[in-house]
Amino acid sequence: MGGWRCTGLRWPQGGPELGWVRSDGTGRGRTSVLSYGREIGFRARGERHCVGARGTPCPVGAVVPARSAGARCPECARLDRAHSVAADTIADDPRTYRVYLAWFGPGMVKAGITGEARGAARLREQGAVVFTWLGRGPLMAARRTEELLRSALGVPDRIPYARKRAVRGRLPGAVERAAEVEGLYRRAAALEGAGWPEALERLPFEAVDHAGVFGFAGAGPAARVVTGLVDGGVVAGRLVAAAGPDLHLGTVDAGTVVLDTRLVTGWDLAGAEGRSGISVPVVAVGDGGVQDGLF
């Protein structure tokens, strides 16, 4: 009987969910709605295989590295990126996009774009603690604004997850978080008339704080982060927080451990008792250990 393969952590409006498909390719997928305080446990089996691209299975079922966040072989990774908005290969995209400023911790703010129809799901997927919309318009105008912000304000287009994780346990209060985002918003708004695309409509400032959605209140700092699964390895604990692709698990043997669910995709998984602990490689939070993909 086939097991299950995780398709990743999703962030609909109601909270985090894990997606699953049958590892033998039969049957429809399902989702597991997650709630804080719940025990989670699973055991990896066999080898990790490529998850394919854009809903198409990998034609060769390639084995992929345990520590890669992408879980794709080189050919499937190329195909997936070729159809990505981030690759700038779909300039005639008719959809409306939004530009945002996202805050992950003191001094960690980035600019980005997302499809308007997706709402704030992209911000939750990245683990943005606070964000504000900045403008809306066609893809190319949104992209030019994003580039303008990087140049004029000195903000990046991505922040490594290792840096995000390292500060989650000691974030400043909500007022201070919002104030930092508002200060950058005002600097961005002042760029109108200085390269700001006419096709992009500026949106008013509104700080949206995800600390409650992520369960950070009372969660405390994490001690360790999983670097990859192994055949027979177990990850189990009580869910205390979640942000972006990360689950923060209170374990019986290693304190609070962060599991990047991108490392789980591609593995065949079986259930494990929630108090089984951790028997996969871990490092101290802040030491990295995960090979992030480009996007």
N, C-alpha and C positions, 0 to 999 in steps of 0.2 A: 504493500500500500504506500502510495506516495505521501511525502510530507508537504510542508509549506515553505514558500520562499517569500521573504518580506520585500515589498516594493517601495518601502520608505515611509517616513513620517510626514503626514499631511496636516495642514492647518486650516480647516474650514472655520466658519465664524464661531461655532460652538466650542471649539477646543481641539486638542491634538488627537489624531487617529493614526494607527498603523495600517497600511495596506498589505494584503496578502494574495498570492496566487498559488495554485497547486504546482508543486515542483515537477510533476509528471506531465504538465501541460493540459490536463483534463479539468473540466469544470470551470465555473466562474470564480472570480476573485471575491474577496470579502474584506471587511474592515473591522478593526478592534478600536472602539472608542476608549480612550485612556482617561483615567481620573486619578488625581493625586491622593496618595495613601494606599493605592492598590498595589498588590504584589505582582511582579512580572518575572517570568523565568523561561529560558529556552536553552537548548543544547545544539551546537553546530554539528553537522554530519558530512563526511566526505570532503570534497574540494569545492572551492568557490568558482562559479561559472559566470561568464559574461551575461549581462541582462538584456543585451540587444539594444536597438535604437528605435525611437519613435513608434513603439508598440510592435516592432518586428523582432522576433527572436534571433539571436546570433546564429548564423547559418552553420557554424562549426562547433558551437557550444564550447568556446574557448575557455580554458582555465585562466583566471585573473589573480593578481596579487592580493593577499589578505589585507594589506595596509593601504590599498588604493581606495579613495573616496568615490571614484567614478564607477567602478565595477563594470567597465567595458573594455573589450579588446581594442587595439588601435584602429581597426577598420570600422567598428561600430561607433567608437568615439568620434571618428572623423565624420561619419554620416549624421550623428546626433548634432554635432556642432554646426554642420552645414545648414541646418534648418533652424538654428537658434537666432533669436532677435539680437543677441549680443554679438553675433558674427557679422552683422550688417549686410546680410545677403538678401534681405527682403525689403528693399527700399520702397516698394509700391504697396506695402501693407496698408490696407484702408482703415484699420482699427484706430481708435483713440488711445493715446498713452498718457500716463501721468509721470511727472518728475517729482521726486521726493528727496528729503533730507532725513537720514536715519542715524540715530544715536545709540551706541552700544556700550558706552562707558566714558568717563572723563577724558576729553581730548580725542575720542574716537567717533567721528562723524563722517559719513560717506554720502555721496550723491548717487542716485540711480533712477531707472525708469521701470515701469511695469504697465501691463495692459490695464486700461481702466475697468474692463469687465471683471478683472480678478479682484478688485477691491484691495484690501490690505493684506491679502493672503501672502503675497511675496515678502512683505515686511516681517510677518511672523515666521516664514520659512527661513529668513536670514537671522532671526534672533534679535531683531531691532527692539530695544527696550522702549524707546520713544521715537516717534517720527512725526513729520508734518508734510502734507502735500505742498508743492511749490507751484506747479502749473500743469496744464493739460493741453493736448493738441496732437497733430499727426506725428508719426514715428520719427521722421527726420528732424523735425523741429525739437522734439523731446531729446533726441540724441545730441543735437548741437548745443542745447541748453546744458545738458549733462557735462559736455566737454568744456563749456564756458565756466561752469562752476568749479570744475577741477583746476582749471588754469587760474582763474581770478581769486578763488577762495583757498586754494591749496588743499582741497579735500580729495581723498582717493575714491576709486570706483569699487574697491573691495578692501575688506579688513580680515586678516586671517582668523579662523575660528579659535586658534590657541590663545590669541589676545582677548577675544570676547569672553572665553571661559575663565580666564585668569582674574577678571574683575567682577564677575557676577555676584560673588559673595560679599562684596563691600561697596555696593553702589550708593551714591548720595541720594538724598530724598527726592520726592517727585517734583517739588518746586525748583530745586537746583537743576534737575535733569531738564525740565521744560525750559528753564531760562537759557541754558546753553544752546538748545536747539533754536529758540527764538532769536538769540543774538545772531546766529548764522543765517537764519531766514531773512532778517532785516538787511544783512550785508548782501544777500543774494538778490533781494527785491530791488536794491539800489543799482543793480546792473542793468535794469531796463533802460534802453536807449544806448547801451554800450555793448552791443553784440547780441542782445536778447532777441531771439527770432520773433518776428511779428505774428507768426502763426500760433505761438504758444500763449494761451490765456493764463495769466497769473492767478493763483488761488489764494484765499486768505489764510493766515496762520492759524493752525489749530493743533496743539500738541496732543497726540494720542499715545497713552502710556500702556505698555503691555506687561508691566511687572506683575500685576494680578493675574492676567491670563497665563503667564508663564509659571506662576506658583512660587515666585522668588521670596515672598514674605515668610520669614521663619525657616527657609530652606537651609541657610548657612552655606559656607564655602565648600566646594568639592575638593577632595584630596587627590584623586587619581582619575586618569582618563584611559579608556581602553584603546589599544593601538591596533588591534586586529583580532579576528576570531581564529580558532584552530579546530581541527577535527576532534570532536569530543569535548570541546571547551564549553563551559557553562557561564552564562551571565544571568544573574538573578538578584532581585532586591525589591524594595518598596519605592515606588515612584514618588519623588518629593518635589520635582520641578521638571520643566521641559522648555526648550527654547531652540528655534531653528531646527536643525536635524538632531539635536541632543536630548537624551533622556538623562536626568540626574537620579541615580538610584541609591537609596540607603541600603547598604549591604551588611551582612552579619560578620564579615571578615576583613573588609577593606575600607570602612567608612563610606562616605558618599563618593560614588564613582560615576563619571560621565561616559555614556555610551553614544557615540556618533552613529546614528542609525544608517548612515550611508555605508558603513562598514559591514552591515548585516545583509544588505542586498546581495543576491547571487548565491547565498548559502542555503542548503536544505536545513530546515530547523525542526526540532522536536521540542515538546513542552518539557519544562523542568520546574520543580517546586520552588516557590518564591524565596525560600530561605536557604537555597543551595549555595549561595555565595558566588564568588568569581574565580574561575580557573582558566582565564585567558590572559595574555600579556597586557600589562598596564604600566603607565609612567605617571610621574607627578604632574598635576595640572600646570600648564605653562611650558612643559618640556616638548610639546608638539607630539610627534609620533604618527600623524595621519598625513598621507599624501593628498593634499587638496587638489581638486581639479581646477582648471582655468576659470570656469564660470560656476 
